[in-house]
Amino acid sequence: MSKKRILSGMRPSGKLHIGHYVGALENWVNLQNEYESFHLIADYHVLTTDLNTSDVYDNSIEMLIDWLAAGLNPQLSPMFRQSQIKEHTELTLIFGMLITVSRLERNPTVKEQVRDLNIDNVIFGHLGYPVLQAADILLYKGVGVPVGEDQVPHIEITREIARRFNNQYGEVFPEPEPLLTNFSRLMGLDGSAKMSKSLNNTILLSDESDIIKSKLKKAVTDPQKIRKGDPGNPQICLVFSYHKKFNTSEVPQIDIDCRSGALGCVDCKLKCASRLSEFLEPMREKRNYYQSRKNEVLEILDDGEKRAKKVAAATMMEVHEKMKMG
């Protein structure tokens, strides 16, 4: 019996950070044995907020290397660039006829992006971002999409578009369900926003141990715990949240020692840096392997794009037949 299929994707932003791992990559790696997984390098999506494409290719390769280093298996999971599968744009055009502007304007995710990025004039492509995303998912007939909670409104739009197409032309597309990550967000080192390279508050998956230690020294902690001996509140401490993800075995004792004042923030950060570095070491080793074998990475990408193209072409053939345009 064949596995159910899912589609996951990321914008190519270059090297990934631990927020990407916690919010998405870890879940993708865990799901790839359970589902037939397709992984999309969403290079067209970059255009919705930035028209400069000079770094897109290099960023795509760097991101792909991090995917491989984190444990995605190219034999199980085709990895491919959206721009190289032309059926994405064709299906987006068709889907754009099935949804109203007012429905897209109600999408809370786009509203948040406009606010956070201080966008004065929303371009057509940005407003239609969920339509392109619906085409990404449904082109491969994904029944599930691993996402964080902030992307759930986009999945609902995908479901609506699938329903509208099926009702209008005949059954082709499933209505995908969101597969929520358990630990969907990781705050950045500044403690005021989620981890983002644009905010310079990240720890990269590729960072060496000394860099991790240096970055964590600057991480915010409980503002009331000024010196060792002061009682702290770990529940409001950024570093403690990192311990809960990357150093689970010591969390109960760290909680006790922080509250009593026995554990100072400097020692707590050093302990966290050590455990995080140990956690990332296997990924760094795999990353170094692929970094020195770029031809192998490009072969993986080429193979993934050929496999994705085959599925995408079959879906569009079915779409054309249902629409009597074949």
MOGIHU-V919207 format. One record per backbone hydrogen bond with DSSP energy under -1.0 kcal/mol. NH is the residue of the N-H (numbers start at 0). CO is the residue of the C=O. E is the energy in kcal/mol with one decimal. If there is no record, write none. Layout:
nh:NH co:CO e:E
nh:NH co:CO e:E
//
This chain:
nh:5 co:35 e:-2.3
nh:6 co:143 e:-1.3
nh:7 co:37 e:-2.6
nh:9 co:39 e:-1.9
nh:17 co:202 e:-2.6
nh:20 co:16 e:-1.6
nh:21 co:17 e:-2.7
nh:22 co:18 e:-2.7
nh:23 co:19 e:-1.8
nh:24 co:19 e:-2.0
nh:25 co:20 e:-2.8
nh:27 co:23 e:-2.3
nh:28 co:24 e:-2.6
nh:29 co:25 e:-2.0
nh:30 co:26 e:-1.9
nh:31 co:27 e:-1.3
nh:34 co:30 e:-2.5
nh:35 co:3 e:-3.0
nh:37 co:5 e:-2.2
nh:38 co:77 e:-2.9
nh:39 co:7 e:-3.4
nh:40 co:79 e:-3.4
nh:41 co:9 e:-2.7
nh:42 co:40 e:-2.2
nh:46 co:43 e:-1.3
nh:47 co:44 e:-1.4
nh:48 co:45 e:-1.5
nh:49 co:45 e:-1.6
nh:55 co:52 e:-1.0
nh:58 co:54 e:-2.8
nh:59 co:55 e:-2.1
nh:60 co:56 e:-2.0
nh:61 co:57 e:-2.3
nh:62 co:58 e:-2.4
nh:63 co:59 e:-2.5
nh:64 co:60 e:-2.3
nh:65 co:61 e:-1.8
nh:66 co:62 e:-2.3
nh:67 co:63 e:-2.4
nh:68 co:64 e:-2.5
nh:69 co:65 e:-2.1
nh:71 co:66 e:-2.1
nh:76 co:72 e:-2.9
nh:79 co:38 e:-2.1
nh:81 co:40 e:-2.5
nh:83 co:80 e:-1.2
nh:84 co:81 e:-1.5
nh:87 co:84 e:-2.1
nh:89 co:85 e:-1.5
nh:90 co:86 e:-2.5
nh:91 co:87 e:-1.8
nh:92 co:88 e:-1.9
nh:93 co:89 e:-1.8
nh:94 co:90 e:-2.8
nh:95 co:91 e:-2.2
nh:96 co:93 e:-1.4
nh:97 co:94 e:-2.1
nh:103 co:99 e:-1.6
nh:104 co:100 e:-2.3
nh:106 co:103 e:-1.5
nh:110 co:106 e:-1.6
nh:111 co:107 e:-2.3
nh:112 co:108 e:-2.1
nh:113 co:109 e:-2.6
nh:114 co:110 e:-1.9
nh:115 co:111 e:-3.1
nh:116 co:112 e:-2.6
nh:118 co:113 e:-2.1
nh:126 co:122 e:-2.2
nh:127 co:123 e:-2.2
nh:128 co:125 e:-1.4
nh:130 co:127 e:-1.3
nh:131 co:127 e:-1.7
nh:132 co:128 e:-2.3
nh:133 co:129 e:-2.1
nh:134 co:130 e:-2.1
nh:135 co:131 e:-2.3
nh:136 co:132 e:-2.1
nh:137 co:133 e:-2.9
nh:138 co:134 e:-2.1
nh:140 co:137 e:-1.3
nh:141 co:136 e:-2.0
nh:142 co:4 e:-3.0
nh:144 co:176 e:-2.1
nh:146 co:178 e:-1.1
nh:150 co:147 e:-1.8
nh:151 co:148 e:-1.3
nh:154 co:150 e:-1.5
nh:155 co:151 e:-2.0
nh:156 co:152 e:-1.7
nh:157 co:153 e:-2.1
nh:158 co:154 e:-2.2
nh:159 co:155 e:-2.1
nh:160 co:156 e:-2.5
nh:161 co:157 e:-2.5
nh:162 co:158 e:-2.3
nh:163 co:159 e:-2.5
nh:164 co:160 e:-2.6
nh:165 co:161 e:-2.5
nh:166 co:162 e:-2.4
nh:167 co:163 e:-1.9
nh:168 co:164 e:-3.1
nh:169 co:165 e:-1.3
nh:176 co:142 e:-2.3
nh:178 co:144 e:-2.8
nh:180 co:146 e:-1.4
nh:187 co:192 e:-3.4
nh:188 co:200 e:-2.3
nh:190 co:187 e:-2.1
nh:194 co:185 e:-2.4
nh:198 co:195 e:-1.0
nh:199 co:196 e:-1.0
nh:200 co:195 e:-1.3
nh:204 co:15 e:-2.5
nh:206 co:203 e:-1.3
nh:211 co:207 e:-2.3
nh:212 co:208 e:-2.4
nh:213 co:209 e:-2.1
nh:214 co:210 e:-2.6
nh:215 co:211 e:-2.6
nh:216 co:212 e:-1.6
nh:217 co:214 e:-1.1
nh:218 co:215 e:-1.4
nh:219 co:188 e:-1.8
nh:224 co:221 e:-1.6
nh:225 co:223 e:-1.1
nh:228 co:260 e:-1.2
nh:229 co:226 e:-2.2
nh:231 co:257 e:-2.0
nh:235 co:232 e:-1.7
nh:236 co:233 e:-1.5
nh:240 co:236 e:-1.4
nh:241 co:237 e:-1.4
nh:242 co:238 e:-2.1
nh:243 co:239 e:-2.2
nh:245 co:241 e:-3.0
nh:246 co:242 e:-2.7
nh:249 co:246 e:-1.2
nh:253 co:249 e:-2.6
nh:254 co:250 e:-2.5
nh:255 co:251 e:-1.9
nh:256 co:252 e:-2.9
nh:257 co:253 e:-2.5
nh:258 co:254 e:-2.0
nh:259 co:255 e:-1.9
nh:260 co:256 e:-1.1
nh:262 co:256 e:-1.9
nh:267 co:263 e:-2.1
nh:268 co:264 e:-2.5
nh:269 co:265 e:-2.2
nh:270 co:266 e:-2.3
nh:271 co:267 e:-2.1
nh:272 co:268 e:-2.8
nh:273 co:269 e:-2.2
nh:274 co:270 e:-2.2
nh:275 co:271 e:-2.7
nh:276 co:272 e:-2.3
nh:277 co:273 e:-2.0
nh:278 co:274 e:-2.2
nh:279 co:275 e:-2.1
nh:280 co:276 e:-1.3
nh:283 co:279 e:-2.5
nh:284 co:280 e:-2.2
nh:285 co:281 e:-2.1
nh:286 co:282 e:-2.8
nh:287 co:283 e:-2.4
nh:288 co:284 e:-1.7
nh:289 co:285 e:-2.3
nh:290 co:286 e:-2.9
nh:291 co:287 e:-1.4
nh:292 co:289 e:-1.2
nh:296 co:292 e:-1.5
nh:297 co:293 e:-2.5
nh:298 co:294 e:-2.0
nh:299 co:295 e:-2.0
nh:300 co:296 e:-2.2
nh:301 co:297 e:-2.6
nh:302 co:298 e:-2.4
nh:303 co:299 e:-2.3
nh:304 co:300 e:-2.3
nh:305 co:301 e:-1.9
nh:306 co:302 e:-2.1
nh:307 co:303 e:-2.4
nh:308 co:304 e:-2.3
nh:309 co:305 e:-1.7
nh:310 co:306 e:-1.5
nh:311 co:307 e:-2.8
nh:312 co:308 e:-2.7
nh:313 co:309 e:-1.5
nh:314 co:310 e:-2.1
nh:315 co:311 e:-2.3
nh:316 co:312 e:-1.8
nh:317 co:313 e:-1.7
nh:318 co:314 e:-2.3
nh:319 co:315 e:-2.6
nh:320 co:316 e:-2.0
nh:321 co:317 e:-2.4
nh:322 co:318 e:-2.0
nh:323 co:320 e:-1.1
nh:324 co:319 e:-3.1
//
